[in-house]
Amino acid sequence: MTIRVCFVCLGNICRSPTAEATMRLLVEEVELRGRIEIDSAGTGAWHVGEPPDRRARAAAKRRGIDIRGRARKVIVGDFEDFHYLIAMDQANRIDLHRLAPNEAAERKVELLRNFDADSPRDAEVPDPYYGGDDGFERVLDICEAGCRGLLRHIRDMHRL
Ligand code: 4NP
């Protein structure tokens, strides 16, 4: 079985594409490409069709991470297509819970930082959109820690 993970933020141009690219790199490092598929989406539609934010791409590139894709809005069908919908902050989580068609779908939603054992319970990935460049560095650090924990969780749960 292929495990499918979708990272979700507000615009799908900063945090969730960063998490998607970070997770993809970690999955490739342990040669699980093909077993774990990764995507991202936004709860808002303002940036649909746009490439990831230039500042997010620049910060990731300095770490050898390539952020790609075009923004899309999350749809109810994503609850069928994905096993995990990973929210960046509480607002994203609430929006996903509202969209979820049933309880099984709701249980697929979790905050990224809850997979990081060193992170406080229910901590958020802060929105870097209106801040300075250091916000994007922080998003990368947080995404790496969260994605490492998420990957460990998936490997344990699905014996990969
Ligand atoms: P993201 O960042 O949710 O991490 O992609 C944002 C991008 C755009 C906006 C807010 C957050 N916006 O208000 O347009």
Residues whose N, C-alpha, C, O or C-beta is under 5 A from the ligand:
A	BS01	4NP	C9 L10 G11 N12 I13 C14 R15 S16 W46 D127 Y129
